[in-house]
Amino acid sequence: QADEAKNRFAHIDGDHLTLLNVYHAYKQNNEDAGWCYENFLNNRSLKSAENVRTQLARIMRRFELPLVSTDFNSKDYYINIRKCLVAGYFMQVAHLENTGHYLTVKDNQVVALHPSTILDHKPEWA
């Protein structure tokens, strides 16, 4: 049942976007603890994510930085999120080698996808 619930939020491009889908669903369901329980989600963790988001927005307003978002229904929504993730995590990027192992671009360290990843394949870049 838990795996079925996880698959309801799955995004083909991976775990970050899957977690973003979870967050959106949580907000659409009015942050309901019962909904979390039914979907095998940790209400406290989702509240913590909401708290971090609120803090970041407050900091941006304090420094007069623009709060810019792509509309959730836009075709560019997930593309723009992926661009932000790559910009922030570029030092952790890894490439799938012919051996079947991932090597980080920065220092050629062997790494692996997490065993609980939503991905059902090995992408060329991770």
ChimeraX commands (.cxc) that place a marker at each C-alpha (Angstrom):
marker #1 position 0.00,0.00,0.00 radius 0.5
marker #1 position 2.80,2.43,0.83 radius 0.5
marker #1 position 4.45,1.82,-2.55 radius 0.5
marker #1 position 1.13,2.47,-4.29 radius 0.5
marker #1 position 0.79,5.74,-2.40 radius 0.5
marker #1 position 4.35,6.72,-3.34 radius 0.5
marker #1 position 3.64,6.01,-7.01 radius 0.5
marker #1 position 0.65,8.40,-6.94 radius 0.5
marker #1 position 3.11,11.28,-6.55 radius 0.5
marker #1 position 5.89,9.91,-8.75 radius 0.5
marker #1 position 7.51,12.14,-11.32 radius 0.5
marker #1 position 9.44,10.60,-14.19 radius 0.5
marker #1 position 12.39,12.95,-13.62 radius 0.5
marker #1 position 13.11,11.74,-10.12 radius 0.5
marker #1 position 12.81,12.12,-6.40 radius 0.5
marker #1 position 13.08,15.90,-6.03 radius 0.5
marker #1 position 10.12,16.48,-8.31 radius 0.5
marker #1 position 8.25,13.60,-6.68 radius 0.5
marker #1 position 8.70,15.31,-3.31 radius 0.5
marker #1 position 7.52,18.57,-4.84 radius 0.5
marker #1 position 4.38,16.76,-6.03 radius 0.5
marker #1 position 3.87,15.51,-2.47 radius 0.5
marker #1 position 4.19,19.05,-1.12 radius 0.5
marker #1 position 1.67,20.42,-3.64 radius 0.5
marker #1 position -0.80,17.65,-2.79 radius 0.5
marker #1 position -0.30,18.34,0.93 radius 0.5
marker #1 position -1.13,22.02,0.39 radius 0.5
marker #1 position -4.13,21.17,-1.84 radius 0.5
marker #1 position -5.44,18.94,0.96 radius 0.5
marker #1 position -5.19,21.79,3.47 radius 0.5
marker #1 position -2.18,20.31,5.31 radius 0.5
marker #1 position -4.46,17.63,6.73 radius 0.5
marker #1 position -2.80,15.14,9.10 radius 0.5
marker #1 position -5.38,12.48,8.21 radius 0.5
marker #1 position -4.56,12.84,4.53 radius 0.5
marker #1 position -0.87,12.37,5.40 radius 0.5
marker #1 position -1.65,9.21,7.35 radius 0.5
marker #1 position -3.74,7.80,4.48 radius 0.5
marker #1 position -0.88,8.45,2.06 radius 0.5
marker #1 position 1.92,7.14,4.32 radius 0.5
marker #1 position 3.44,10.61,4.65 radius 0.5
marker #1 position 5.00,12.23,7.70 radius 0.5
marker #1 position 2.90,15.25,8.64 radius 0.5
marker #1 position 5.68,16.69,10.82 radius 0.5
marker #1 position 8.16,16.58,7.92 radius 0.5
marker #1 position 5.72,18.33,5.61 radius 0.5
marker #1 position 5.05,21.00,8.25 radius 0.5
marker #1 position 8.81,21.45,8.53 radius 0.5
marker #1 position 9.07,21.90,4.74 radius 0.5
marker #1 position 6.32,24.54,4.92 radius 0.5
marker #1 position 8.19,26.28,7.75 radius 0.5
marker #1 position 11.43,26.37,5.72 radius 0.5
marker #1 position 9.56,27.75,2.71 radius 0.5
marker #1 position 8.03,30.49,4.88 radius 0.5
marker #1 position 11.44,31.39,6.32 radius 0.5
marker #1 position 13.03,31.58,2.87 radius 0.5
marker #1 position 10.23,33.83,1.59 radius 0.5
marker #1 position 10.64,36.10,4.65 radius 0.5
marker #1 position 14.41,36.37,4.04 radius 0.5
marker #1 position 13.84,37.20,0.38 radius 0.5
marker #1 position 11.37,39.96,1.28 radius 0.5
marker #1 position 13.78,41.35,3.90 radius 0.5
marker #1 position 16.52,41.66,1.26 radius 0.5
marker #1 position 14.03,42.90,-1.33 radius 0.5
marker #1 position 14.67,39.96,-3.63 radius 0.5
marker #1 position 11.90,39.21,-6.11 radius 0.5
marker #1 position 9.73,36.17,-5.35 radius 0.5
marker #1 position 9.30,34.71,-8.82 radius 0.5
marker #1 position 7.52,31.45,-9.57 radius 0.5
marker #1 position 6.39,29.70,-12.70 radius 0.5
marker #1 position 2.69,28.87,-12.67 radius 0.5
marker #1 position 2.16,25.24,-11.65 radius 0.5
marker #1 position 0.11,24.59,-14.80 radius 0.5
marker #1 position 2.78,25.99,-17.12 radius 0.5
marker #1 position 4.66,23.57,-19.39 radius 0.5
marker #1 position 7.85,25.24,-18.12 radius 0.5
marker #1 position 7.14,24.57,-14.43 radius 0.5
marker #1 position 9.13,21.34,-14.03 radius 0.5
marker #1 position 11.77,22.47,-16.54 radius 0.5
marker #1 position 12.45,25.58,-14.47 radius 0.5
marker #1 position 12.58,23.57,-11.23 radius 0.5
marker #1 position 15.09,21.18,-12.83 radius 0.5
marker #1 position 17.23,24.13,-13.95 radius 0.5
marker #1 position 17.27,25.44,-10.37 radius 0.5
marker #1 position 18.23,22.04,-8.98 radius 0.5
marker #1 position 21.09,21.68,-11.44 radius 0.5
marker #1 position 22.30,25.21,-10.68 radius 0.5
marker #1 position 22.31,24.47,-6.96 radius 0.5
marker #1 position 23.68,20.93,-7.04 radius 0.5
marker #1 position 26.07,21.09,-10.00 radius 0.5
marker #1 position 28.99,20.00,-7.81 radius 0.5
marker #1 position 27.20,16.70,-7.07 radius 0.5
marker #1 position 26.42,15.80,-10.69 radius 0.5
marker #1 position 27.44,12.29,-11.73 radius 0.5
marker #1 position 27.67,10.59,-15.11 radius 0.5
marker #1 position 26.78,6.96,-15.84 radius 0.5
marker #1 position 29.90,5.23,-17.09 radius 0.5
marker #1 position 30.13,2.19,-19.42 radius 0.5
marker #1 position 30.83,0.06,-16.34 radius 0.5
marker #1 position 27.33,0.82,-15.02 radius 0.5
marker #1 position 28.64,2.95,-12.15 radius 0.5
marker #1 position 28.16,6.66,-11.64 radius 0.5
marker #1 position 31.20,8.92,-11.29 radius 0.5
marker #1 position 30.95,12.46,-9.96 radius 0.5
marker #1 position 32.09,15.07,-12.44 radius 0.5
marker #1 position 33.97,17.04,-9.79 radius 0.5
marker #1 position 36.27,14.36,-8.38 radius 0.5
marker #1 position 35.49,11.04,-10.12 radius 0.5
marker #1 position 34.06,9.52,-6.96 radius 0.5
marker #1 position 31.93,6.40,-7.44 radius 0.5
marker #1 position 28.35,7.03,-6.30 radius 0.5
marker #1 position 25.01,5.25,-6.65 radius 0.5
marker #1 position 21.35,6.11,-6.84 radius 0.5
marker #1 position 19.55,5.73,-3.53 radius 0.5
marker #1 position 17.86,2.31,-3.24 radius 0.5
marker #1 position 14.45,3.90,-2.61 radius 0.5
marker #1 position 14.58,6.18,-5.66 radius 0.5
marker #1 position 11.41,6.55,-7.69 radius 0.5
marker #1 position 13.45,6.12,-10.87 radius 0.5
marker #1 position 12.94,2.79,-12.62 radius 0.5
marker #1 position 15.97,3.26,-14.88 radius 0.5
marker #1 position 19.51,4.60,-14.70 radius 0.5
marker #1 position 19.61,8.03,-16.33 radius 0.5
marker #1 position 22.81,9.10,-18.10 radius 0.5
marker #1 position 23.19,12.00,-15.63 radius 0.5
marker #1 position 22.30,11.94,-11.96 radius 0.5
marker link #1:1,2 radius 0.2
marker link #1:2,3 radius 0.2
marker link #1:3,4 radius 0.2
marker link #1:4,5 radius 0.2
marker link #1:5,6 radius 0.2
marker link #1:6,7 radius 0.2
marker link #1:7,8 radius 0.2
marker link #1:8,9 radius 0.2
marker link #1:9,10 radius 0.2
marker link #1:10,11 radius 0.2
marker link #1:11,12 radius 0.2
marker link #1:12,13 radius 0.2
marker link #1:13,14 radius 0.2
marker link #1:14,15 radius 0.2
marker link #1:15,16 radius 0.2
marker link #1:16,17 radius 0.2
marker link #1:17,18 radius 0.2
marker link #1:18,19 radius 0.2
marker link #1:19,20 radius 0.2
marker link #1:20,21 radius 0.2
marker link #1:21,22 radius 0.2
marker link #1:22,23 radius 0.2
marker link #1:23,24 radius 0.2
marker link #1:24,25 radius 0.2
marker link #1:25,26 radius 0.2
marker link #1:26,27 radius 0.2
marker link #1:27,28 radius 0.2
marker link #1:28,29 radius 0.2
marker link #1:29,30 radius 0.2
marker link #1:30,31 radius 0.2
marker link #1:31,32 radius 0.2
marker link #1:32,33 radius 0.2
marker link #1:33,34 radius 0.2
marker link #1:34,35 radius 0.2
marker link #1:35,36 radius 0.2
marker link #1:36,37 radius 0.2
marker link #1:37,38 radius 0.2
marker link #1:38,39 radius 0.2
marker link #1:39,40 radius 0.2
marker link #1:40,41 radius 0.2
marker link #1:41,42 radius 0.2
marker link #1:42,43 radius 0.2
marker link #1:43,44 radius 0.2
marker link #1:44,45 radius 0.2
marker link #1:45,46 radius 0.2
marker link #1:46,47 radius 0.2
marker link #1:47,48 radius 0.2
marker link #1:48,49 radius 0.2
marker link #1:49,50 radius 0.2
marker link #1:50,51 radius 0.2
marker link #1:51,52 radius 0.2
marker link #1:52,53 radius 0.2
marker link #1:53,54 radius 0.2
marker link #1:54,55 radius 0.2
marker link #1:55,56 radius 0.2
marker link #1:56,57 radius 0.2
marker link #1:57,58 radius 0.2
marker link #1:58,59 radius 0.2
marker link #1:59,60 radius 0.2
marker link #1:60,61 radius 0.2
marker link #1:61,62 radius 0.2
marker link #1:62,63 radius 0.2
marker link #1:63,64 radius 0.2
marker link #1:64,65 radius 0.2
marker link #1:65,66 radius 0.2
marker link #1:66,67 radius 0.2
marker link #1:67,68 radius 0.2
marker link #1:68,69 radius 0.2
marker link #1:69,70 radius 0.2
marker link #1:70,71 radius 0.2
marker link #1:71,72 radius 0.2
marker link #1:72,73 radius 0.2
marker link #1:73,74 radius 0.2
marker link #1:74,75 radius 0.2
marker link #1:75,76 radius 0.2
marker link #1:76,77 radius 0.2
marker link #1:77,78 radius 0.2
marker link #1:78,79 radius 0.2
marker link #1:79,80 radius 0.2
marker link #1:80,81 radius 0.2
marker link #1:81,82 radius 0.2
marker link #1:82,83 radius 0.2
marker link #1:83,84 radius 0.2
marker link #1:84,85 radius 0.2
marker link #1:85,86 radius 0.2
marker link #1:86,87 radius 0.2
marker link #1:87,88 radius 0.2
marker link #1:88,89 radius 0.2
marker link #1:89,90 radius 0.2
marker link #1:90,91 radius 0.2
marker link #1:91,92 radius 0.2
marker link #1:92,93 radius 0.2
marker link #1:93,94 radius 0.2
marker link #1:94,95 radius 0.2
marker link #1:95,96 radius 0.2
marker link #1:96,97 radius 0.2
marker link #1:97,98 radius 0.2
marker link #1:98,99 radius 0.2
marker link #1:99,100 radius 0.2
marker link #1:100,101 radius 0.2
marker link #1:101,102 radius 0.2
marker link #1:102,103 radius 0.2
marker link #1:103,104 radius 0.2
marker link #1:104,105 radius 0.2
marker link #1:105,106 radius 0.2
marker link #1:106,107 radius 0.2
marker link #1:107,108 radius 0.2
marker link #1:108,109 radius 0.2
marker link #1:109,110 radius 0.2
marker link #1:110,111 radius 0.2
marker link #1:111,112 radius 0.2
marker link #1:112,113 radius 0.2
marker link #1:113,114 radius 0.2
marker link #1:114,115 radius 0.2
marker link #1:115,116 radius 0.2
marker link #1:116,117 radius 0.2
marker link #1:117,118 radius 0.2
marker link #1:118,119 radius 0.2
marker link #1:119,120 radius 0.2
marker link #1:120,121 radius 0.2
marker link #1:121,122 radius 0.2
marker link #1:122,123 radius 0.2
marker link #1:123,124 radius 0.2
marker link #1:124,125 radius 0.2
marker link #1:125,126 radius 0.2
view
